[in-house]
Amino acid sequence: MSNEDITLTAGDAEVRVSPANGGRISGLKFDSLELLRQGDRYGCFPMVPWCGRIREGRFLDGATVRQMPLNSPPHAIHGTARDGAWSVARASASEAVITYELVDPWPYPGRVTQIVTLAEDSLTLAMSVETYDDSFPAQIGWHPWFNRTLAGEDGAVGAGAQLDFTPAWQEERGDDHLPTGNRIDPEPGPWDDCFGMPGGVDVTLTWPGQLELKVTSRQEWVVVYDEQAEAVCVEPQTGPPNGLNTLPRLVTPVRPLEAATTWSWRRI
């Protein structure tokens, strides 16, 4: 199938999937409101086979040291799949399935599958990483750039998004932007920080007088980034930044790594 953008619709909701641009969700409209920041590097991109930063781009696989390109010096950030072209496995009016073959610079063969499912009041993203050969550590996550303010068809811009969540802890952030290994009581924002939510990620964004959106996931890790004027990022993921070193999750031939997140919304 073609790698051109795919448009999914359900009721008043519309999603644009861009396989050729890193398998990202490049647009999400509900009732004329565009929820995602527009631009080639924005929308919502998949973070795979790792999330956030790897310290100095290096991680251990047993006794072997693997080196990733330093695309955010002095670290490697956000995986490799967002920089590649994905293939379309199938698409219908409200669902798309896209795949990505792991290639250099990632040193292990494998396949990533992402399923994008749109309903009238929600979007569900599911992802898996599988290997046909050697086992390897990996992470899965999503990096949405939600618009801080929403503009309707009439051009009127509402109030800025408000964040509400109750994490059990915050990962202390070092000067190198990576978790130190200490867990601290959650501190007030602005944030570029990782939080623990053992009962599952549950974060609410509210644009007063316009829309409420909930980001949920069974995963217990979420990075919140709201230091930018244009957008707010709420990133559910299977482990913390630098997790290939500190909390490795192995993909094996009989056990893929799987994760999902759902965004649900309502007018207010």
Backbone torsions as a table, in degrees:
resi	resn	phi	psi	omega
1	MET	NA	158.2	-178.9
2	SER	-67.2	151.9	176.4
3	ASN	-95.9	16.7	175.3
4	GLU	-67.1	163.1	179.5
5	ASP	-56.4	145.3	177.7
6	ILE	-112.8	130.9	176.5
7	THR	-107.9	123.2	176.8
8	LEU	-106.7	144.5	178.7
9	THR	-136.4	148.1	174.7
10	ALA	-158.0	111.6	-177.3
11	GLY	59.6	-127.3	179.4
12	ASP	-92.2	11.3	-179.3
13	ALA	-103.4	144.4	178.5
14	GLU	-142.2	133.3	179.2
15	VAL	-125.0	139.2	175.0
16	ARG	-114.0	122.8	179.2
17	VAL	-106.2	133.4	-177.0
18	SER	-119.9	86.1	-179.0
19	PRO	-58.8	-40.6	-175.3
20	ALA	-70.2	-19.2	-179.8
21	ASN	-108.7	62.7	172.4
22	GLY	74.4	15.8	178.9
23	GLY	66.3	26.0	-174.9
24	ARG	-86.7	158.3	167.9
25	ILE	-84.9	108.7	-172.3
26	SER	-93.6	-7.7	175.9
27	GLY	-162.8	144.9	174.0
28	LEU	-143.3	109.3	179.1
29	LYS	-111.2	139.4	170.7
30	PHE	-134.3	120.8	176.0
31	ASP	52.1	45.5	176.6
32	SER	78.5	-4.7	179.8
33	LEU	-92.5	121.7	174.6
34	GLU	-86.1	118.3	-173.4
35	LEU	-88.7	-21.6	-174.7
36	LEU	-107.3	141.2	176.2
37	ARG	-62.5	135.8	-176.1
38	GLN	-90.7	150.7	-179.8
39	GLY	137.4	154.0	-173.1
40	ASP	-58.8	-28.1	-176.1
41	ARG	-105.4	8.9	-175.4
42	TYR	-112.0	-133.4	-172.4
43	GLY	65.6	-127.5	173.7
44	CYS	-142.1	114.8	-178.5
45	PHE	-107.8	150.8	176.8
46	PRO	-76.6	135.6	173.6
47	MET	-101.5	109.0	-175.2
48	VAL	-167.8	138.9	7.8
49	PRO	-88.3	15.6	168.1
50	TRP	-147.8	165.9	-176.5
51	CYS	-120.1	139.8	177.9
52	GLY	66.2	-149.6	-173.8
53	ARG	-94.2	143.9	165.1
54	ILE	-105.6	128.0	-177.2
55	ARG	-57.1	117.6	179.1
56	GLU	54.7	20.8	176.3
57	GLY	71.8	10.6	-174.7
58	ARG	-114.5	139.8	172.0
59	PHE	-142.2	157.6	-178.5
60	LEU	-97.3	134.6	168.8
61	ASP	-119.9	96.0	-169.7
62	GLY	65.7	-121.1	178.4
63	ALA	-98.1	0.8	-176.7
64	THR	-92.2	129.6	175.9
65	VAL	-92.1	125.8	178.3
66	ARG	-107.5	138.4	-178.2
67	GLN	-116.5	123.0	175.1
68	MET	-100.9	153.7	177.9
69	PRO	-59.8	142.3	-178.0
70	LEU	-86.4	80.1	-177.2
71	ASN	-84.5	-0.8	171.2
72	SER	-143.9	68.6	-170.8
73	PRO	-49.2	136.5	8.0
74	PRO	-90.8	19.6	-174.7
75	HIS	-120.9	169.7	167.5
76	ALA	-102.7	142.4	-170.9
77	ILE	-136.1	139.6	163.3
78	HIS	68.0	17.7	174.2
79	GLY	79.6	-174.1	-177.0
80	THR	-112.2	-21.1	-171.4
81	ALA	-68.4	-25.0	-180.0
82	ARG	-70.3	-14.5	-179.0
83	ASP	-98.8	-1.3	-175.9
84	GLY	-112.5	172.8	175.7
85	ALA	-94.3	131.8	177.3
86	TRP	-96.5	160.6	177.0
87	SER	-106.3	149.2	178.7
88	VAL	-92.8	118.2	177.0
89	ALA	-83.2	-44.2	175.8
90	ARG	-165.7	158.6	178.8
91	ALA	-151.7	142.4	174.7
92	SER	-128.3	-168.0	-177.2
93	ALA	-63.3	-33.0	-173.3
94	SER	-128.2	8.1	-180.0
95	GLU	-146.3	141.7	175.4
96	ALA	-133.3	141.7	175.6
97	VAL	-120.9	121.2	-178.9
98	ILE	-127.3	152.2	-175.7
99	THR	-131.9	156.2	179.4
100	TYR	-140.5	128.3	176.4
101	GLU	-88.7	124.5	178.5
102	LEU	-68.5	125.5	-177.2
103	VAL	-134.9	176.8	176.5
104	ASP	-49.4	139.4	12.0
105	PRO	-86.6	-0.3	176.5
106	TRP	-69.1	130.5	-168.3
107	PRO	-85.7	2.6	-175.9
108	TYR	-123.7	140.2	173.8
109	PRO	-73.1	145.7	178.3
110	GLY	178.5	172.7	179.9
111	ARG	-130.7	138.4	174.0
112	VAL	-108.3	133.2	175.5
113	THR	-120.9	130.9	176.8
114	GLN	-122.7	129.6	178.6
115	ILE	-112.7	123.6	-178.3
116	VAL	-111.6	116.3	-175.5
117	THR	-124.4	121.1	-177.5
118	LEU	-107.0	132.1	169.9
119	ALA	-118.0	176.3	-176.9
120	GLU	-62.9	-28.7	-176.1
121	ASP	-129.0	18.5	-179.5
122	SER	-162.7	158.6	173.5
123	LEU	-130.3	128.5	178.0
124	THR	-115.9	128.5	177.2
125	LEU	-114.6	124.5	178.3
126	ALA	-124.4	140.0	-177.3
127	MET	-139.9	147.2	175.4
128	SER	-139.2	149.6	173.5
129	VAL	-121.6	125.7	179.5
130	GLU	-129.2	154.7	178.1
131	THR	-125.5	148.9	176.8
132	TYR	-105.8	-0.8	-170.1
133	ASP	-138.8	-115.2	-176.9
134	ASP	-71.3	148.8	171.2
135	SER	-74.0	151.5	178.4
136	PHE	-156.0	155.2	176.6
137	PRO	-77.3	147.3	179.9
138	ALA	-157.1	165.7	173.3
139	GLN	-137.3	157.7	175.3
140	ILE	-129.2	138.8	174.1
141	GLY	-164.0	172.6	176.9
142	TRP	-130.1	145.1	-176.6
143	HIS	-124.5	80.5	176.9
144	PRO	-81.9	141.3	172.5
145	TRP	-106.5	92.2	178.6
146	PHE	-79.2	132.5	177.3
147	ASN	-57.5	133.1	178.8
148	ARG	-67.5	-35.2	174.7
149	THR	-124.6	150.0	-179.3
150	LEU	-111.3	136.7	178.1
151	ALA	-117.1	128.8	178.4
152	GLY	-83.5	-176.9	-179.9
153	GLU	-61.0	-27.5	-180.0
154	ASP	-80.8	-1.1	178.1
155	GLY	85.3	-7.1	-179.2
156	ALA	-70.0	133.2	-178.2
157	VAL	-105.4	130.6	-177.8
158	GLY	-87.1	-170.1	179.8
159	ALA	-73.8	161.2	-178.0
160	GLY	-69.3	153.0	-178.7
161	ALA	-64.2	142.0	175.4
162	GLN	-112.7	137.4	-178.0
163	LEU	-102.6	138.1	176.6
164	ASP	-138.5	118.9	174.6
165	PHE	-159.9	158.6	-175.9
166	THR	-128.8	81.7	179.7
167	PRO	-74.1	155.0	176.2
168	ALA	-76.8	-29.4	178.9
169	TRP	-158.5	166.9	172.2
170	GLN	-118.6	136.5	173.7
171	GLU	-74.7	120.3	177.5
172	GLU	-58.7	132.4	-176.7
173	ARG	-102.4	128.0	178.4
174	GLY	-82.9	176.5	179.7
175	ASP	-63.0	-21.2	179.0
176	ASP	-88.8	9.6	178.4
177	HIS	72.4	11.3	179.1
178	LEU	-110.0	151.3	176.7
179	PRO	-59.0	139.2	179.2
180	THR	-82.0	-15.3	-173.0
181	GLY	103.7	-11.2	177.1
182	ASN	-92.4	140.6	174.2
183	ARG	-102.6	131.4	-176.7
184	ILE	-125.8	164.9	173.9
185	ASP	-64.4	141.2	-179.3
186	PRO	-56.0	133.9	-180.0
187	GLU	-105.9	157.1	179.0
188	PRO	-67.5	153.2	179.9
189	GLY	-75.9	-173.9	5.5
190	PRO	-69.7	157.6	-172.0
191	TRP	-124.1	150.0	154.7
192	ASP	-139.3	70.2	-163.7
193	ASP	-139.4	157.2	177.8
194	CYS	-103.6	137.9	-178.3
195	PHE	-125.7	152.1	175.9
196	GLY	-103.8	131.2	176.3
197	MET	-133.3	84.8	-172.0
198	PRO	-58.6	-26.5	177.6
199	GLY	-82.5	1.9	-176.9
200	GLY	111.3	147.8	179.2
201	VAL	-64.9	133.2	178.8
202	ASP	-152.1	98.6	-176.4
203	VAL	-128.2	134.1	179.7
204	THR	-112.9	128.4	169.9
205	LEU	-106.6	131.7	178.7
206	THR	-124.9	124.4	169.6
207	TRP	-100.1	103.1	-169.5
208	PRO	-52.2	132.1	178.6
209	GLY	75.4	0.7	-177.2
210	GLN	-124.3	-63.2	-168.5
211	LEU	-154.1	147.6	169.0
212	GLU	-119.2	133.6	179.7
213	LEU	-131.8	131.1	178.7
214	LYS	-109.9	131.4	173.5
215	VAL	-104.7	118.3	-179.2
216	THR	-128.2	155.7	176.8
217	SER	-165.4	150.9	173.5
218	ARG	-72.3	-15.8	177.8
219	GLN	-67.9	157.3	-174.4
220	GLU	-107.6	7.8	-178.1
221	TRP	-118.2	137.9	175.9
222	VAL	-145.8	133.3	172.0
223	VAL	-101.3	131.6	176.6
224	VAL	-114.7	126.2	179.2
225	TYR	-127.5	112.5	-179.6
226	ASP	-135.6	33.3	180.0
227	GLU	-87.8	-1.1	-178.6
228	GLN	-103.0	141.7	-176.8
229	ALA	-67.9	-30.0	-170.7
230	GLU	-88.3	-21.4	-168.7
231	ALA	-150.0	162.9	174.2
232	VAL	-128.6	129.9	-178.1
233	CYS	-111.3	131.1	176.4
234	VAL	-127.4	109.7	-163.8
235	GLU	-118.7	91.8	175.1
236	PRO	-70.8	140.9	-176.7
237	GLN	-156.1	165.7	-172.4
238	THR	-85.5	-1.3	177.4
239	GLY	-171.0	172.8	-177.7
240	PRO	-78.2	167.6	170.3
241	PRO	-54.2	145.4	-175.4
242	ASN	65.3	19.0	-176.1
243	GLY	-67.2	-21.1	175.0
244	LEU	-61.5	-24.6	177.4
245	ASN	-96.3	-38.7	-170.9
246	THR	-97.8	-24.2	-178.4
247	LEU	-148.7	62.8	-173.9
248	PRO	-66.1	136.2	173.5
249	ARG	-113.0	118.4	-173.8
250	LEU	-86.0	132.6	167.8
251	VAL	-93.8	126.0	179.6
252	THR	-123.7	165.2	179.7
253	PRO	-58.6	-23.0	-179.2
254	VAL	-107.5	-5.6	-177.8
255	ARG	-138.8	97.9	174.7
256	PRO	-71.8	164.0	171.4
257	LEU	-95.8	129.3	-174.8
258	GLU	-131.7	146.6	176.5
259	ALA	-157.5	161.7	178.2
260	ALA	-151.8	155.8	172.5
261	THR	-141.1	146.6	176.2
262	THR	-124.0	133.2	171.5
263	TRP	-108.4	123.7	177.6
264	SER	-122.3	144.7	-173.6
265	TRP	-138.4	160.0	174.6
266	ARG	-152.8	147.7	173.9
267	ARG	-71.1	144.7	175.6
268	ILE	-129.5	NA	NA
